[in-house]
């Protein structure tokens, strides 16, 4: 953490150089400087890298859209080009679009990275070992990372949804906006809901896309989202003439592939290095493939190919798995999820949930090591309200994707139920991240931003 300079107030915004590739102009970059612990305002401070993409209108609306990245621990600014192309530039036609990296993530001080994580995971990917052996190695690596962060003076109890929400509110204030519209995807919706709970006065409206509400049992209920998503894939294939003819029993093939890979793993070469494809890697790859709607039509064929020992169709998904840690601050992820979620869940509950589903899921969703890591992480305990639904009358637009493998539509509906001025839409051919993937959803979102108190035209 940065030592506080007595002469300078916090929170404050300091203009600075953009540290990422600039995808659009006009742009202004800088840093939000806030206390690491707001209970100790004279203590250490943290910095958050910010990018303000100014509106292209000559007379922009006074309330910007502030994007809340998923993760937690995600690197929003390295994805700025993608978000501007898919959503942001259309928003900028009438108002500023602001992106920033949440505390502890890339380009910030401190940066809660685990040194050597990419190399550790490449080495782990190359080993033919049991799930339990892999979990033991990962747990040891993560707790060593925790020790290093604590030695650096990082207070791991200060990187969570409550502190992130205070940062997002201070960002609005320090930039001089009376109100803002907040747009979150995945974990970003958890953050937006926390903002609604604690800082409603600065919010004009929220867009909650692929919702992660605080009242769900995470991580225990994640398996439900995944199983629901693959079952919907099997159903969609059975109802499609071409798919059902090519893959007449996709569900059986899927589960037989898991059984086969549990008995004997396969492998694939990525960037010149061997990656062992066991049942866990196969399911991880299917999980990643279910995220973008554009990949959905290719998954049945990828399952069939895997059943014959060919993993080429899943190469991109396996590659994205191996590179995931490069774009996420692992220290932030564990500090947030251990405090916000895992403290309200138990491994016994996880075992009860997984027992509802076919036995092939049991080894994949063995969460004992995950719970043990959180117990030792030192993220502190959240207020019990963090496990309760957010009740609000702030206008909210709620999007769900029918095939979403993590934030299932049922989660999105549960969030909308306690938001009295919410509009809920489930998109039948979408998965995770609807508004950035679908023109109809984008049009609904833009109309909502123009007038959040009127139900948008969803005829598209």
N, C-alpha and C positions, 0 to 999 in steps of 0.2 A: 504493500500500500504506500501511497505517496504521503510524505509528511505534510501536514497542513501548514500553509504559510499564513501566519497570524494576520497579515495586513489584508488578505483577500477573503471575501465572504464566501460561504457555501450555503446553498448550491449556487453555481454560476456556470455560465457558458463561455468558453474560450475559443475564439476562431482559430482554425489551424488548417494545415495541409491535408488534403484527402489522401489516405494511405492505401487506397484500393484503386483499381482501374476505373476511371470515370466513364460511365456509360451515356450520360446525357448532361446537357447544360440548359439553362443556368443552374449552377450548383454552389452551395456554400457548405464547407465542412468545419468541424471543430470538435470540441470535447465538452461534455457535461461533467462538471466536477461536483461530487456529492460526498457526504460523510459515508465511510464504510458502515458505521453503526450510528444511526440517528439518535440513539440513546446516549451517545458520546460525541456531541457535535464538535468538540475540540480535539478529537482523536484523528486517526488516519483518514485520508480521503481516497476515493476511487475515481477513475476516469472512464467515460463511455464515449466511444467514437461515434459521431453523428454526421449524417449527410442530409441536407435540406435541398431537395429538388424543387426549385421554384416553379410556380404555375406559369404556363405559357400564355395565360390570358392577360390582357391589358387591364382587366378589372377583376382580379380573383376574389373568390369568397374568403371571408376572414378566418374560417376554421379549416385547418389542414387535415389531412389524413396521416396519422402516425401508424406505421406498420409495426406489428409485434411479432417477432420471429418465433418459430417453433424450436423444439429442442427438448428441454432447455439446454443452453450452451451453444446454440447454433450461431453461425457466422452470417449474419444478414447481409453485410456490406459486400462480401465476395459474391453474393447472389443478386446484387443490385441490378445488373443488366437484365437478368431473367425477370425479376419482378417489375421492372419498368416496361419491358416489352409486353408482358402478359396483362398487367393491371395498371401500373403506375402512370404510364404516359397518358392513358385515357382519363385518369383522375386529375392529372396536371392540367388538363384542358380547362379546369375551373377552380382548382385550389392547389396549394402546396402539398407535396408528397414527401414525407420524412421517414427515413430509415436510420436505425442506429443499432449498435451492438450492445447487448445487455451486459451488465456488470460481470467482470471476470472472463469475458470472451475475447476473441481476437482483436488486436490493435488497442487493447485497453490495459490499464495498470490498476491492479495486478491482472495477470493473465493466468487463469487456473488450468494450465496445460499439464498433462502428465508426460514428463520427458521420456523419450524413447518409445512412446506408445505405438507408433506405426510399425517400428521394427519388431516390437514385442508381438504384435498381432500377426505380422507376416510369419514369424517363427511359429506361433501357435497354429496358424492355418496349415502349416506344412507337416504337423505332427499327427500321426495316426494313434490317437489316445482316446480314452473314454471321456464322456461328457464330464464326469466327476473329476477326472484328472485335469481337464482343461479348466473347469471352474476353480479348482484349487490354485492353479497357476495365475488365473486372472485375479482372484481375490487377493493373493499375495502382492501382485503388481499394483493393484488399486490402493491397498492399504499402505504400501511404500510411497505411492504418490501422495496420499493424504499426509503422511509424515513430512514429506518434503514441503508441501504447501504450508503446513503449520509452522515448520522451521523458518519459512520466509515471512512469518507474521500474519498470514491470512487467517481471518476469523471465519471459519467455514459455516458458522451459524448465520452469516449475513448475506448469503447468496441464495435467495428463495423468492417465492412469488410476492410476499409482502414487501420486501425491500425492492424488488423489481418494479412493483406497482408504484411505490413512492418515487422511484427514479423516473418512471414514465410521466408521472404528474409533474415532477420538478422540471422535466424537459419542456413540457408545454409552457410552464410559468416562465422559465428563464428565457425562452424564445419569444415571449411576449404575446402569446395567444390566449384570449379569454376562454375559449373552449376549443376542443379538438374532437375529431372523429377517430376512433381507434379501430384498426382492422387487424385481427389476429387469426393465425392458422395454427391448428394443433395446440402445442403448448402455449402459443400466443393467445389462444382463446382462454386458457386457464389464467393467464396474466390479465387479459381484458376483464374477465369476470371479477378478479381480485381488485382491479381498479374501480369497477362499479360498486364493489362492497365498501371500499375505504375512501375513494376520492370521486364521488359522483358529480360534484359541483363543476368539474372541468370537462365533463363529457357531454358532447352534443348527441352522439350516436355511436353504436358499435356494430361492426360486422364480425360475426363469429363463424368461421369457416372450418368445418371438421372439428367438432367441439370436444374438449377435454374438461368436463366439469368437475369441481372439487369433490362432489359427493360420491363419485364412483370409487369402487375399491380397486385401487391400483397398487401393485401390479397384478393382483389375483384375477381381475376381470379382463385382462388383456387377451387371455386365451379365448374368451367368448367372442370378442371382436374378430379374431383371426378365423375361428371355426365358422362363424356366421358368414364371413366373406368367402371362404372356400366353398361352403355349401351353396351360396348364391351363384358362384361360378359354375358348380356342377349343374345346378338347375338351369342356368342360362344356356349352357351347352346342350342339355337334353332337349330344350325347347327350340334350338336352332337346327334347321334341317342339315346344313353342311357339317356343323360341329358334331351333332349326334351320330351322323353317318361315319365320320372319320374316327371319332372316339366314343364308341357306343357305351362304354362303362368307365367313364373318366374317374369317378369316385373310387372304384375298386383299384384302378391303375395307380391312383395317387397313394392310397394306403399300402398297396403292395410294394411300391417304390420305397416308402419309408421302411417297411420291414426288410427289404433287400439291402438297403444302405446301412441299417443297423447291424445286419449280419456281416456285410463286407462293403467297405467304403470304396468310392471311386476317386478320381482326381481330374484336375484340369490345370493347364499351365497358363498363368496370367503374368504378363510382364517378365517372362523368362523364369518365373518361380512357380514351384508346385503348390497347388492348393488342394488339400484333401477334402473331398466332398462326401461327408457323412450325412446322416439323416438330419442333423441340426443345420448344417450348411444348406442342404436342399430346402428345408422349410424356411430358413432365413431368406433364401433367394426368392422363394415363392412370395414371402411376405413383402420383400422389396418390389417385386414385379407387380403386386397388387396395388401399389401406391399410385402410379400414373395411369389414368384411364386409357391412354394410348396403347399401353402394353397389354390390356386385358384380352384382346382377341388372340394374342400369341401364347397365352399361358397354357391352354390345353395341349398345344403341340409341344411346348417345353416339358410338360409333365410326361407326355408320351415318350419323348426323346430320352428323358432321364430314366424312364423305366427300362430302356435298352442300353443304359450306360453312357449316353451321350449328353453332355452338359453344355454344349455350345450355345443353344438357345437361351440359356440362363447366364451366359458369360457376363453380360453387362450388369446383371443384378449381383452376381458374386463379386465383380470388380467394385461395384458401389459399396458393398459390405466392407471390403478390405480397406476402402478409402474413407469410410464414414468418420473415423476418429480424427482424420486430418481437418475436418470442418467443424468439429464439436469440441468445446472445452469440457473435458470429462469431469474435471473438478467441480464445475458449475452444475453439470447434470446431476451428479450424486448429491451435492449439497442441497439442491432444490428438491429432487425427488425423494430423498431420504427424509427431509423435514416435512415437506408438503403432503406426501402421500403414504410412504411406507410406514410411518409412525402410526397410522390408523389402520394398518392391515397386518396380517400374520401369515406365516408360512402354512400353518394348519388350515387357514381359510383357503389358501392357494391350492392345497392338496384336495380339499373338498370340491373346489370348482373344477379342477382338471379331471376328477373322477367321474364327472358327468359326461365325458366325451370319450371317443374311441381310444383304446390303450396306447396307440402310437403317439399320442400327444404327451404322455406322462413324462418321458425323458426330456423332451424338448422344453416343457414348462416346469422343469425342476428348478425352483426359485430359492432353494435353501441357501446357496452361496450369496445370492443377491441380498436376501434379508440379513445375512451375517455381515456382509460388507456395510450395509446401512447402519446396523447396530453399532459398528465400530467407527463409523465415519466421523461423528462429532458434529452433526448438523443441528443439534438441539431439538427441542420439541415445539411443535406449532400449537397455536391456540386451537382449542377444539372447534371453533367456528370454521376453521379451514377445511373441515370435513363435511360442511353443510352447504346446501344449495344457496346460491346467490339470489336474493329476492330484489327486484328492481323494476321501476317503470321507465327507465331510460330506453328509448327506441333501439331495438336490436334486430338485426337481420341474421338469421341462422341458416346455414347451408350444411347439407349432409350428402355424402356420396354413397350410393347403394352398395358398392363393393368395398368400402373403406375397411382395411384390415386392422386398424388400431382404434380410431374414433368412430365406432359403429353408429349408424343412424339412431339407435336407441339412446346412446349417450347424448346426441344432439337434441333429441326430443326431450329428454329429462332436463336439460339446461333450459330449453325454451319454456317449459311448463311454469317456471317461477319468474319469468320475465313477462310482465303483463302487457307490454307494448312490443312484443316480438312477432316476427313473420318467419315461419319455418318452411323450408323447401328441401325436399329430398330429390336428388337427380338420379334417374334410373340407370344411366350409363356412365356414371362418374365414380371415382374412388376418393382418394385423399387430396384435399386442396381443390375445391370445386371452382371458385371464382377465377383462379388463375388458369383453369383448364377448359372453360366452357364459355362461349360467347353469350349464350342466354343468361347464364349466371352473372356475367360481367354487366350486361345491360340492366338486370334487376338491381345489382349493386349500385350502379351509377344513378339510377332513378331514386333508389333509397337515399343516397347521399344528398340528392337535390331536395328531397322532402321526406325526412325520416318519420314524420307523424302520419303519413298517408301510405297505405298498403300499396306496394309497387305492382305494376302490371306484369304478371307472371305467365301470360298466355303463351309466350315462347317456349 
